[in-house]
Amino acid sequence: MTDTATAGRERAPAGLFGRIGAQNISLLIALVVLLAIFGVLRPDVFFTPRNLINIGLAVTILGILAMAQTVVIVSGGLDISVGSIVGLSTMVLAVAAQETGSIPAGILAGLLAGLLAGAVNGLIIVYGPVNAVIATLGTMSAFRGLAYLMNNGNSIPITGDSLRALGIGTLSGLPFAIWLLIAAMAAFIVFTRETVVGRNIYALGGNPTVARLAGIPIRRYQISIYAMSGFAAAVAGLV
């Protein structure tokens, strides 16, 4: 028993290192070095609260998209059309808000548009069946063209306190957009690590054949994952 306990203690650091990953640790070290360099070069600007908030706002959209794409990639897929879904969902939001005179209705329409666009990707990939790269490369152009045709390529000005608050409003000194990113990060961690669905997604990406034999509904999962990716793109577009 003593030998087992000792071996367990000896394996613990290696297990922790393995969970974090050597590549991730090297990226974190590189990030710390970069921050140190910028901080030394411009200590009067870089680490000021205003600059840090600006950096947080700059990475909000990419952060939300990156988390959704991580789930897609972990499942063994790829979504190239996510940028076009951002544009399509924002155009749907603007048109719906203009036609109905209601910002909440426009927001709902934009989110639904992203969800449906992602589901279309999933249906093409699963029931086509078409390779994910080819399918989303095609829908990237299709969604972009649809967004263009909705108003002949012209921008649509919309005003609303709720949208303005989401973009520039603050809560406890931090913009709402950054709080949204923090909430998305927390949900992402819990979803991927603590839920059965999250573990099934890892299994799906690791070995689809074993996942199918284990009773995981692969097609349903794949369509749902791409729909989630589209919804996340719509949220990013809303921000």
Backbone torsions as a table, in degrees:
resi	resn	phi	psi	omega
1	MET	NA	-38.7	180.0
2	THR	-64.4	-43.3	179.2
3	ASP	-62.5	-39.2	179.6
4	THR	-64.6	-43.8	-179.9
5	ALA	-64.2	-41.6	178.7
6	THR	-62.6	-43.4	178.3
7	ALA	-63.1	-37.9	178.6
8	GLY	-63.3	-42.0	178.5
9	ARG	-66.1	-36.5	179.5
10	GLU	-68.9	-31.6	-179.1
11	ARG	-82.1	-16.4	-174.5
12	ALA	-60.0	-49.2	179.2
13	PRO	-60.6	-40.9	179.4
14	ALA	-62.8	-39.6	178.2
15	GLY	-63.9	-41.6	178.2
16	LEU	-64.7	-43.6	178.3
17	PHE	-61.5	-39.1	179.6
18	GLY	-66.7	-37.2	-179.9
19	ARG	-67.6	-38.7	179.6
20	ILE	-74.3	-43.7	178.1
21	GLY	94.1	133.3	-178.8
22	ALA	-61.2	-39.0	-179.5
23	GLN	-64.8	-42.1	179.2
24	ASN	-65.1	-38.8	178.8
25	ILE	-64.5	-41.3	178.7
26	SER	-63.6	-37.1	177.5
27	LEU	-66.7	-39.9	178.0
28	LEU	-64.8	-40.8	177.8
29	ILE	-62.7	-43.8	178.4
30	ALA	-61.5	-39.1	178.8
31	LEU	-64.3	-43.7	179.0
32	VAL	-62.3	-41.5	178.7
33	VAL	-63.1	-42.9	178.3
34	LEU	-61.8	-45.5	178.6
35	LEU	-60.6	-40.3	179.3
36	ALA	-64.4	-41.2	-179.4
37	ILE	-63.8	-49.3	-179.8
38	PHE	-63.6	-37.8	179.6
39	GLY	-65.9	-36.8	179.1
40	VAL	-72.2	-39.8	-178.4
41	LEU	-68.4	-42.5	-179.5
42	ARG	-132.9	69.2	-178.3
43	PRO	-66.4	-22.5	-178.9
44	ASP	-81.2	-9.3	-175.7
45	VAL	-122.6	-47.5	-166.4
46	PHE	-64.5	-45.5	-174.3
47	PHE	-94.0	16.7	175.9
48	THR	-74.5	148.1	-179.3
49	PRO	-55.0	-39.3	-178.1
50	ARG	-63.0	-43.7	-179.2
51	ASN	-67.6	-39.8	179.2
52	LEU	-64.7	-37.7	177.0
53	ILE	-66.4	-40.1	177.7
54	ASN	-61.9	-40.3	177.3
55	ILE	-64.3	-42.5	178.2
56	GLY	-60.5	-41.4	178.2
57	LEU	-66.2	-36.0	-178.3
58	ALA	-66.4	-33.2	-176.4
59	VAL	-95.3	-2.1	-177.0
60	THR	-60.1	-52.2	-177.1
61	ILE	-63.5	-47.7	179.9
62	LEU	-65.0	-34.0	179.4
63	GLY	-64.6	-44.2	178.8
64	ILE	-63.7	-44.5	179.4
65	LEU	-64.9	-39.4	-177.4
66	ALA	-64.3	-39.8	179.9
67	MET	-65.4	-42.1	178.3
68	ALA	-64.7	-41.5	-179.7
69	GLN	-68.7	-28.4	175.5
70	THR	-61.4	-43.0	178.7
71	VAL	-63.5	-42.0	179.2
72	VAL	-61.7	-45.4	-177.9
73	ILE	-68.7	-40.1	178.4
74	VAL	-60.8	-33.3	-179.9
75	SER	-77.5	-4.3	179.9
76	GLY	95.9	11.4	-178.4
77	GLY	-111.5	-170.7	178.7
78	LEU	-159.3	138.9	-179.2
79	ASP	-128.4	100.4	179.3
80	ILE	-83.0	-18.6	-172.6
81	SER	-84.3	4.6	-171.6
82	VAL	-61.5	-36.3	178.7
83	GLY	-64.4	-40.6	177.9
84	SER	-67.8	-32.6	177.2
85	ILE	-66.5	-36.0	175.2
86	VAL	-58.2	-48.8	-179.9
87	GLY	-65.1	-41.4	-179.8
88	LEU	-64.3	-45.0	-177.3
89	SER	-65.6	-37.7	178.6
90	THR	-69.3	-35.1	177.7
91	MET	-68.8	-40.7	176.3
92	VAL	-61.8	-41.9	177.5
93	LEU	-57.7	-48.2	-177.2
94	ALA	-64.6	-44.7	-179.2
95	VAL	-64.7	-45.0	-179.4
96	ALA	-64.3	-41.0	179.0
97	ALA	-65.2	-37.3	179.4
98	GLN	-69.9	-41.1	-177.2
99	GLU	-73.4	-37.4	-176.4
100	THR	-94.0	-18.6	-175.9
101	GLY	72.0	16.9	-177.1
102	SER	-127.7	119.4	177.7
103	ILE	-65.8	-45.1	177.8
104	PRO	-57.3	-39.3	177.6
105	ALA	-64.2	-39.5	177.3
106	GLY	-64.4	-41.7	178.2
107	ILE	-61.9	-45.4	179.0
108	LEU	-61.3	-42.6	179.4
109	ALA	-63.7	-40.6	179.1
110	GLY	-64.6	-42.4	178.8
111	LEU	-65.6	-40.9	178.1
112	LEU	-65.2	-36.8	179.0
113	ALA	-63.3	-43.0	177.3
114	GLY	-63.6	-42.0	179.3
115	LEU	-62.1	-45.5	-179.1
116	LEU	-67.8	-39.3	178.8
117	ALA	-62.3	-42.4	177.1
118	GLY	-64.4	-39.6	178.5
119	ALA	-64.5	-36.4	176.4
120	VAL	-60.9	-43.6	176.0
121	ASN	-56.9	-47.4	-179.2
122	GLY	-61.9	-42.4	-179.8
123	LEU	-64.4	-41.2	179.4
124	ILE	-64.4	-43.2	-177.4
125	ILE	-68.7	-41.1	-174.6
126	VAL	-80.2	-47.5	-173.1
127	TYR	-100.0	-5.9	178.1
128	GLY	-55.5	-54.6	-22.5
129	PRO	-78.6	138.7	-177.9
130	VAL	-125.7	142.4	176.0
131	ASN	-55.6	139.7	-174.6
132	ALA	-59.2	-39.2	-180.0
133	VAL	-64.0	-47.3	-178.3
134	ILE	-67.1	-43.2	-177.6
135	ALA	-63.0	-49.8	-176.7
136	THR	-74.9	-23.9	173.2
137	LEU	-66.3	-39.5	177.0
138	GLY	-68.8	-46.0	-179.3
139	THR	-69.1	-24.6	175.1
140	MET	-57.4	-48.2	178.1
141	SER	-68.3	-38.8	-178.5
142	ALA	-65.1	-46.0	-179.6
143	PHE	-66.1	-38.4	179.1
144	ARG	-65.7	-42.2	178.2
145	GLY	-65.7	-38.2	177.9
146	LEU	-63.9	-41.1	177.4
147	ALA	-62.4	-37.9	179.5
148	TYR	-66.7	-42.9	-176.5
149	LEU	-70.2	-22.2	-176.2
150	MET	-62.5	-28.2	177.3
151	ASN	-144.6	31.4	177.6
152	ASN	54.7	33.5	177.0
153	GLY	80.1	3.5	-179.4
154	ASN	-91.0	149.4	176.6
155	SER	-76.4	156.3	-179.7
156	ILE	-121.2	110.1	179.1
157	PRO	-76.0	129.7	175.2
158	ILE	-133.5	147.0	178.7
159	THR	-127.6	145.3	178.7
160	GLY	-178.6	135.8	-178.3
161	ASP	-63.5	-34.0	-178.1
162	SER	-67.1	-42.9	177.3
163	LEU	-67.6	-40.6	179.1
164	ARG	-62.7	-39.9	179.4
165	ALA	-65.5	-38.2	179.2
166	LEU	-65.4	-34.8	-178.6
167	GLY	-80.8	-42.3	-173.0
168	ILE	-126.8	-2.3	179.4
169	GLY	-70.2	158.3	-178.2
170	THR	-128.7	157.8	175.2
171	LEU	-142.3	118.6	-176.8
172	SER	56.3	36.0	176.4
173	GLY	88.1	-9.0	179.1
174	LEU	-111.2	141.6	177.2
175	PRO	-60.7	150.1	178.5
176	PHE	-57.7	-35.3	-177.9
177	ALA	-61.3	-39.6	178.9
178	ILE	-69.4	-38.9	175.5
179	TRP	-61.5	-38.2	178.0
180	LEU	-63.6	-40.4	177.7
181	LEU	-64.2	-42.6	179.0
182	ILE	-62.6	-43.0	178.2
183	ALA	-63.5	-40.5	178.5
184	ALA	-65.0	-38.7	178.3
185	MET	-63.7	-43.9	179.3
186	ALA	-63.0	-44.1	179.0
187	ALA	-64.0	-38.6	179.3
188	PHE	-62.8	-45.2	-179.2
189	ILE	-63.9	-45.9	-179.4
190	VAL	-65.0	-43.0	-177.2
191	PHE	-63.3	-45.7	-174.6
192	THR	-78.6	-26.8	-173.5
193	ARG	-104.9	-28.6	-169.3
194	GLU	-114.0	-3.9	-177.4
195	THR	-111.4	154.2	177.3
196	VAL	-64.1	-39.5	-179.8
197	VAL	-61.5	-43.6	179.0
198	GLY	-61.0	-42.6	178.4
199	ARG	-68.0	-34.3	176.9
200	ASN	-65.5	-33.8	178.1
201	ILE	-65.5	-40.7	175.2
202	TYR	-61.5	-41.5	178.9
203	ALA	-64.5	-39.6	179.5
204	LEU	-61.7	-42.8	179.6
205	GLY	-74.2	-29.8	-178.5
206	GLY	-73.4	-45.5	-179.4
207	ASN	-158.2	95.7	-177.4
208	PRO	-58.5	-35.1	-178.8
209	THR	-65.0	-48.1	177.8
210	VAL	-63.0	-39.5	179.1
211	ALA	-61.7	-40.7	178.9
212	ARG	-66.5	-41.9	179.3
213	LEU	-67.2	-25.0	178.2
214	ALA	-80.7	-3.0	176.2
215	GLY	95.3	10.4	178.6
216	ILE	-78.7	125.1	178.5
217	PRO	-72.0	90.6	-169.9
218	ILE	-60.9	-47.5	-176.9
219	ARG	-61.9	-42.9	178.9
220	ARG	-62.5	-40.9	178.9
221	TYR	-64.1	-45.6	-176.9
222	GLN	-62.7	-44.8	178.9
223	ILE	-63.3	-42.7	180.0
224	SER	-64.2	-38.1	-179.8
225	ILE	-64.4	-43.7	179.2
226	TYR	-70.0	-34.2	175.1
227	ALA	-63.7	-40.7	176.3
228	MET	-62.3	-39.6	177.6
229	SER	-62.1	-42.2	177.3
230	GLY	-65.1	-39.3	178.1
231	PHE	-64.4	-42.8	178.0
232	ALA	-62.1	-37.6	176.9
233	ALA	-63.8	-38.5	177.6
234	ALA	-65.9	-40.0	176.7
235	VAL	-62.5	-43.2	177.4
236	ALA	-61.6	-41.3	177.1
237	GLY	-64.0	-36.5	177.9
238	LEU	-63.5	-40.3	177.6
239	VAL	-64.8	NA	NA
